[in-house]
Amino acid sequence: MNINPQESKVIFCGLPSSGKTSFLGALSYLAENDEVDKDLELAVLPKERLFFNELADKWVSCEPMLRTKISSSDKIEMTLKKSNQHFSIEMPDLSGETWSELWTEHKMDNQLISFLNKTSCVIFFIHVDELIVPMSICDEASIIKGESADHKDNNTKWNPSEHTPTQSIVIDLLRKLSTLLADTDKKLAIVLSAWDTLPNGSVPMSFLKKELPLLSQYLNCKFDYEQIKVFGVSAQGGSLNTPENQDILLSEDEPSKRIKITQDGIEYSADLTKILSWLINE
């Protein structure tokens, strides 16, 4: 029986160290193992199976993840299924530097533009423990004067990549992306990575409202994206910063259950495919 999969393109975005590679590593392992119930199942082994296997092996072993490439010439494809529907999901293999360069240089290669013109689905990753927050008025005044806030360094200069608040960069990138997406019902999934670093019961939308209020207001107005969901995601399940933490994660007999996803801070799932399923289903 020949089944022609519905082609679905999803763009994965995020600044450097925003959690995209850990997400892909967990997704790679999840796709080929049946340890938890999944909304989407792997239908066909991906062409880039070696790449996916490397990510999955590092993820399950709690090893540092591979850095993705700056080039957009490579793409990652997965064919997933839900009941009798097959979806060929295509994602360009882009590093966080690609997106930071888009913000600083305002440039994008033609191949990426062509990809964006054919999709209306965006996943944007934000690492909750790596935020640059707005400076106080005193700190801003010190930088304008060429002085550090603590008066120990008289050579502090404004550096956009170091001092611009995360939410300002994210909004700018989301606006740029929206102008290039296919002119259809645009969907945006915000993935707040490293959710395990926050207190239990934290709610993704409440986190945005408190820590990234400008971004929260932008999303609520739905000016550029018709449908938006915000997910708190711990793709690894915990921190890898100590051998003790790694041992706790490695002690899980079914590694898929390390994954934690929430929208309300109460109900949790281990199924990363739910995010993709929401994006690609009309």
C-alpha distance (Angstrom), angle and dihedral (degrees) to the residues before:
residue distance angle dihedral
M1 . . .
N2 3.79 . .
I3 3.76 116.3 .
N4 3.77 119.1 -172.0
P5 3.78 106.4 -150.0
Q6 3.76 120.3 -133.6
E7 3.78 106.4 -113.2
S8 3.78 113.4 -125.6
K9 3.77 123.5 178.4
V10 3.78 120.7 -159.1
I11 3.78 124.0 -175.2
F12 3.82 115.5 -144.9
C13 3.80 111.3 -152.8
G14 3.76 135.6 176.8
L15 3.77 142.7 126.1
P16 3.83 119.7 -97.8
S17 3.83 114.2 -60.1
S18 3.80 92.8 11.2
G19 3.82 95.5 134.1
K20 3.80 102.5 -99.2
T21 3.81 96.5 125.8
S22 3.81 93.4 47.4
F23 3.80 88.1 50.5
L24 3.82 91.1 51.9
G25 3.80 91.0 46.8
A26 3.80 91.7 52.8
L27 3.81 91.2 43.6
S28 3.82 90.9 50.7
Y29 3.81 91.4 53.5
L30 3.80 93.1 42.2
A31 3.82 92.9 51.2
E32 3.80 94.3 58.0
N33 3.80 98.9 39.3
D34 3.80 131.1 66.2
E35 3.79 100.5 -150.2
V36 3.81 95.2 120.8
D37 3.80 135.8 25.1
K38 3.80 111.5 -90.4
D39 3.77 133.4 -161.4
L40 3.82 90.6 -146.3
E41 3.80 126.4 34.9
L42 3.80 128.6 -155.9
A43 3.82 106.7 -101.5
V44 3.80 102.1 178.4
L45 3.79 130.8 17.6
P46 3.81 107.2 -105.5
K47 3.80 121.3 -111.2
E48 3.80 88.4 -125.9
R49 3.81 90.8 55.7
L50 3.82 93.1 139.6
F51 3.80 90.9 54.4
F52 3.81 91.9 48.1
N53 3.81 91.4 46.2
E54 3.80 91.4 52.2
L55 3.79 90.9 51.2
A56 3.81 92.3 45.8
D57 3.82 92.9 47.7
K58 3.79 92.6 51.5
W59 3.79 91.5 45.2
V60 3.81 95.5 50.0
S61 3.83 90.7 45.0
C62 3.82 92.1 50.0
E63 3.79 91.8 -121.5
P64 3.82 124.7 149.0
M65 3.78 109.4 -83.9
L66 3.79 124.7 -113.9
R67 3.79 116.5 -100.0
T68 3.77 112.8 -115.7
K69 3.77 121.0 -125.0
I70 3.77 127.4 -96.6
S71 3.82 91.9 -135.7
S72 3.79 118.5 92.1
S73 3.80 92.7 -157.8
D74 3.81 91.4 98.2
K75 3.76 125.0 68.5
I76 3.77 136.2 -168.5
E77 3.78 119.5 -136.6
M78 3.79 131.2 -170.6
T79 3.80 128.2 177.8
L80 3.79 109.0 -148.7
K81 3.77 130.5 174.9
K82 3.77 139.7 -151.4
S83 3.80 114.1 -169.5
N84 3.82 103.6 -48.1
Q85 3.78 95.1 -20.9
H86 3.79 118.5 101.0
F87 3.79 122.7 -162.0
S88 3.78 125.4 -165.1
I89 3.79 103.6 -154.4
E90 3.78 116.0 -162.3
M91 3.79 123.7 -168.2
P92 3.81 125.8 175.9
D93 3.81 111.3 -127.0
L94 3.79 99.0 -119.3
S95 3.78 129.7 163.6
G96 3.77 125.3 -137.6
E97 3.79 87.9 -107.7
T98 3.81 88.5 66.9
W99 3.79 89.6 63.3
S100 3.79 96.9 40.3
E101 3.82 88.4 51.7
L102 3.80 90.0 50.2
W103 3.77 87.9 56.2
T104 3.81 97.4 44.6
E105 3.82 100.0 35.3
H106 3.82 99.9 27.6
K107 3.80 89.5 -137.5
M108 3.79 132.7 129.2
D109 3.79 129.0 176.6
N110 3.79 120.1 -116.3
Q111 3.80 94.0 -115.2
L112 3.79 91.8 58.9
I113 3.79 91.4 45.5
S114 3.81 89.3 52.6
F115 3.82 90.4 51.5
L116 3.80 92.7 49.5
N117 3.81 91.1 50.3
K118 3.81 88.1 61.9
T119 3.79 100.3 48.6
S120 3.78 137.6 60.8
C121 3.83 96.8 -175.9
V122 3.80 122.8 96.0
I123 3.81 131.9 179.4
F124 3.79 111.2 -167.6
F125 3.82 119.0 -168.8
I126 3.80 123.4 -150.3
H127 3.81 121.1 179.4
V128 3.81 107.0 -138.4
D129 3.80 92.5 -153.3
E130 3.82 96.2 49.1
L131 3.78 102.3 57.5
I132 3.78 124.4 142.3
V133 3.78 104.9 -147.1
P134 3.81 128.0 -161.7
M135 3.77 113.8 -83.7
S136 3.75 124.1 -119.4
I137 3.81 119.5 -102.0
C138 3.81 88.9 -106.7
D139 3.81 92.6 53.9
E140 3.80 91.7 47.4
A141 3.79 91.1 50.1
S142 3.81 90.1 50.8
I143 3.81 92.3 52.3
I144 3.80 91.9 47.3
K145 3.80 88.3 54.2
G146 3.79 90.3 48.5
E147 3.78 92.3 -112.3
S148 3.80 131.2 117.3
A149 3.78 118.8 -115.6
D150 3.79 91.6 -112.8
H151 3.84 93.2 45.1
K152 3.81 91.7 -125.3
D153 3.79 95.7 108.0
N154 3.77 118.5 45.5
N155 3.83 93.9 -177.7
T156 3.81 101.0 68.0
K157 3.80 109.8 138.6
W158 3.76 130.5 -175.3
N159 3.80 109.4 -94.8
P160 3.83 113.6 -175.8
S161 3.81 94.7 -153.1
E162 3.81 92.1 50.0
H163 3.78 103.3 36.4
T164 3.81 107.5 30.9
P165 3.82 110.0 102.6
T166 3.79 114.8 -108.1
Q167 3.79 92.9 -123.4
S168 3.81 92.0 56.4
I169 3.80 91.6 53.3
V170 3.82 93.1 45.4
I171 3.80 93.2 50.7
D172 3.80 91.7 48.1
L173 3.81 91.7 50.7
L174 3.80 93.4 45.8
R175 3.79 90.5 51.5
K176 3.81 92.0 48.9
L177 3.80 91.1 48.6
S178 3.80 93.9 48.4
T179 3.81 92.1 59.2
L180 3.82 90.4 57.0
L181 3.80 100.6 42.6
A182 3.78 122.7 102.7
D183 3.79 110.9 -80.7
T184 3.80 95.0 -109.7
D185 3.80 136.9 95.4
K186 3.82 99.8 -42.0
K187 3.79 117.2 -144.9
L188 3.78 125.8 -162.7
A189 3.80 126.4 -170.6
I190 3.80 114.4 -169.0
V191 3.81 110.7 -156.6
L192 3.80 113.8 -161.0
S193 3.80 101.5 -157.5
A194 3.82 127.3 -151.7
W195 3.79 90.4 30.6
D196 3.81 89.0 161.8
T197 3.82 88.8 72.9
L198 3.82 90.5 68.5
P199 3.82 126.7 77.9
N200 3.80 117.4 -85.8
G201 3.78 112.6 -89.6
S202 3.80 94.9 31.1
V203 3.81 111.6 152.6
P204 3.84 118.4 -141.0
M205 3.82 96.3 -139.3
S206 3.81 91.2 45.8
F207 3.81 89.7 50.1
L208 3.81 90.5 54.0
K209 3.79 92.0 47.3
K210 3.80 92.2 52.3
E211 3.81 103.7 34.8
L212 3.82 102.2 26.5
P213 3.82 104.0 25.7
L214 3.80 96.5 159.7
L215 3.81 90.6 53.0
S216 3.80 89.9 46.5
Q217 3.81 91.1 54.3
Y218 3.81 91.4 46.7
L219 3.81 92.0 52.3
N220 3.80 93.6 45.3
C221 3.80 92.7 55.6
K222 3.85 90.1 56.2
F223 3.76 89.3 -151.0
D224 3.82 95.7 150.2
Y225 3.82 104.1 17.2
E226 3.79 123.7 48.3
Q227 3.81 96.3 -161.1
I228 3.80 123.9 36.1
K229 3.79 133.7 173.5
V230 3.80 128.2 178.2
F231 3.80 120.5 -150.4
G232 3.77 130.6 -170.3
V233 3.80 105.0 -144.2
S234 3.77 134.1 -174.8
A235 3.80 101.5 -175.9
Q236 3.80 93.6 177.5
G237 3.79 96.9 36.3
G238 3.78 95.9 -128.8
S239 3.77 146.8 1.5
L240 3.82 122.5 -55.3
N241 3.79 93.9 -160.8
T242 3.82 96.2 108.5
P243 3.82 134.7 35.7
E244 3.81 88.1 -122.9
N245 3.81 91.9 57.9
Q246 3.79 90.9 47.0
D247 3.81 90.9 51.0
I248 3.81 90.6 53.4
L249 3.81 91.1 52.5
L250 3.80 93.1 44.1
S251 3.81 90.6 52.3
E252 3.82 90.6 69.0
D253 3.82 106.5 106.5
E254 3.81 91.9 -153.7
P255 3.82 105.9 41.2
S256 3.82 93.4 -165.2
K257 3.80 87.6 70.6
R258 3.81 89.7 65.4
I259 3.81 88.4 73.4
K260 3.79 115.8 95.2
I261 3.81 126.7 -169.1
T262 3.79 127.4 173.9
Q263 3.77 140.6 166.7
D264 3.78 99.8 -178.9
G265 3.81 102.7 29.9
I266 3.82 90.7 -117.7
E267 3.79 108.9 67.9
Y268 3.79 116.0 52.1
S269 3.79 132.0 -168.9
A270 3.80 134.2 -172.6
D271 3.81 93.6 -150.4
L272 3.80 111.8 107.7
T273 3.80 90.2 176.5
K274 3.82 88.6 73.3
I275 3.79 88.3 75.3
L276 3.80 92.5 51.6
S277 3.80 91.3 42.9
W278 3.79 91.7 55.7
L279 3.81 91.6 48.6
I280 3.79 98.5 48.8
N281 3.81 100.3 37.7
E282 3.76 115.1 86.9
